[in-house]
Amino acid sequence: MNIIFVSRSKAHFIYYESILSALLAHGHQVQLLFDKKWSEKATDTALQSFLAQQSGILTGETLRRGGWLAYPILLMRELRSYLDYLQRSGQSPFYAERWRKYLPAWLAKLVHTPLLGKFFQSRLCLSLLAKAETLLPSDAGIVNSLEASRPDLVIVSPGNMRFSEEIEYVKAAKSLNIPSFVPVLSWDNLTTKGLFHVLPDWILAWNEAQKREAVAVHGASPERVLVTGAPFFDKWFNGQTLVEERETFCLKLGLSPERPYLVYLGSSKNIARDETWLVRAILEQIRNYPDERVRSFQLVVRPHPANAEIYRSLADSPDVVVWPKTGNLPEDAETTSVLYNTMRHSVAAVGLNTSAMIDAILLDKPCFAMLSEEYSQTQSQAMHFQHLLSARVLGLVKEPDELAEKLGLLLLQGIDPQEECRRRFIREFVRPHGLDVSAGEMAVRQIKEVCSKILPENLVRQESQEKLPAIMKG
C-alpha cells in the first residue's frame, strides 16, 4: 500500500519506529512527513540511522492550515480540550490547571466568570464545540496534497498534543474517504494531553486499558479502537544484542564493579521540578543502614531528558553518578544500550512517575515508587500512573528509610514481591497479543486487516505501485 505517515516532530520518531519497520518489511511504500517548526530543535540521529538502512521510504514536511480560520480553529480546539478536563472525573486537577495556562489569559478568565462560566463548563458547550469542528472545512492545501499523492491510507501521530496541527491530515483524509489511523504515542497520551478533535477512523491502542480511555475520554467507538501492544517498548524484546559486560559497563560510568548500585529514574518538570533533595535523602538512609552490604550501594541517577540540568548539583557527590549527564531517550543503538545495561546490572530502580519505570519492569528489575504527598497530583492521582498502581508492579514506599529497608530485603534475602506482577503486566499492558509478536508487527497486521475489508488486497497492492510516482513528485 501507499501510506502517508504524518508526525508532529522528528523527536517522536522513536515512538513508532517499530511500526515503520514493519510497514516497510511488508513491502508498503511510506512517505514520512514532519512538522518543520516542531522539528527544528529535535534530534534526528535515530531517524537518519533508520533512513540509511531502509528503502521504500521518503521524507518531507507537513503543511499547516492556512487562511484566517487557522488561529480561531486552534483556539477553539485548545478551549475544548480544557473544558473537557473540567468535566473529566478520575483525573488529577493538575492537568486541567496546566491546560488552562495554554489558553490566552482573557479566554481562561472568561471560562470562569460568574456570567458565562456556567455555560462554558456545561456539556452543551462541549457538544457545540464538537459540532462546530464537524462543520468547519478541511484545509484546501492539505486536501490538494493528499489528492495529488493519492495514498491508500493516512497515519497520524500523536494528533492530540498542544496545537497538534497534524490532526488536519485526519480531517482532510476523512473528507476524501481515505482511511485514517492514529497510533497512541505513549502511555499517558490519552489522559494527559488534549482531545482528538477529529477522530480518526481507527485508533491503535497499546492495550485494553488504553482502549477504555479512548472510548471514555475521546468518544471513540469501541470497534474503532484496535489493540496492538506498545510499539515504543519493542526494542527491549531483542535485548541480547545490547548486552555489555558488567565490569566494562561500570568502569565506563565510573562505578565500582564490585559494589551494587540503585538507579534513580528522574521525572519530567511537570512531575517534579527539582527532586535532588529526594536523591540525597535516599542516599543518606542507605549510608545509615545497619548492614555493610546495603551501605555499599552506589547510586546512578538517570535524568529525564527534559529535566537534566537540576542534577548538576550532584556532580561531586560521592558514590553518585549522573548518567547520561544531559539526559536522553533511548533513540539509537548507543543510547538504547546504555539504558539497557544501566538497568540490567542494577539491583533495582526507584522514582516518582516516569515511563522509565516501565523500562525497568520490562527488563525485570524491581522498581520502587516514592509516594510523596508533595507530588501526589502528578503521581498517585494521575490516571496513567494508576495503571502501575493497579497492576501492583511497583514497590511502594513513603520515606527514604523505608526504601533502604526494602533494598536490604531484596539484596540480602532476595525478597521481590512484585516479580510475578511484572510478568503479568508485560503480558497485559505491553504485549497483549503474545511476547513473541512485536507491537509494530501487530499494528501493521491490524491495519492490513482493516484495509482488506475496504479494498481487496491485490487491488491495494496494484494501486500502490501505480501511485508511487505521484508520491515521489510530492
BELSUL-V559916 format. One record per helix or strand. SS is the DSSP state (H for helix, E for strand). FROM is the first residue (numbers start at 1). LEN is the number of residues. If there is no record, write none. Layout:
ss=SS from=FROM len=LEN
ss=SS from=FROM len=LEN
//
This chain:
ss=E from=2 len=6
ss=H from=10 len=16
ss=E from=29 len=6
ss=H from=36 len=4
ss=H from=45 len=9
ss=E from=57 len=5
ss=H from=69 len=19
ss=H from=93 len=8
ss=H from=105 len=7
ss=H from=117 len=4
ss=H from=123 len=13
ss=H from=140 len=10
ss=E from=153 len=5
ss=H from=167 len=9
ss=E from=179 len=5
ss=H from=189 len=4
ss=E from=202 len=4
ss=H from=208 len=11
ss=H from=222 len=3
ss=E from=225 len=3
ss=H from=231 len=12
ss=H from=246 len=8
ss=E from=261 len=5
ss=H from=276 len=12
ss=H from=292 len=4
ss=E from=298 len=5
ss=H from=309 len=6
ss=E from=320 len=3
ss=H from=333 len=12
ss=E from=348 len=4
ss=H from=356 len=7
ss=E from=366 len=5
ss=H from=373 len=6
ss=H from=383 len=9
ss=E from=394 len=4
ss=H from=400 len=14
ss=H from=419 len=12
ss=H from=439 len=16
ss=H from=457 len=17
//
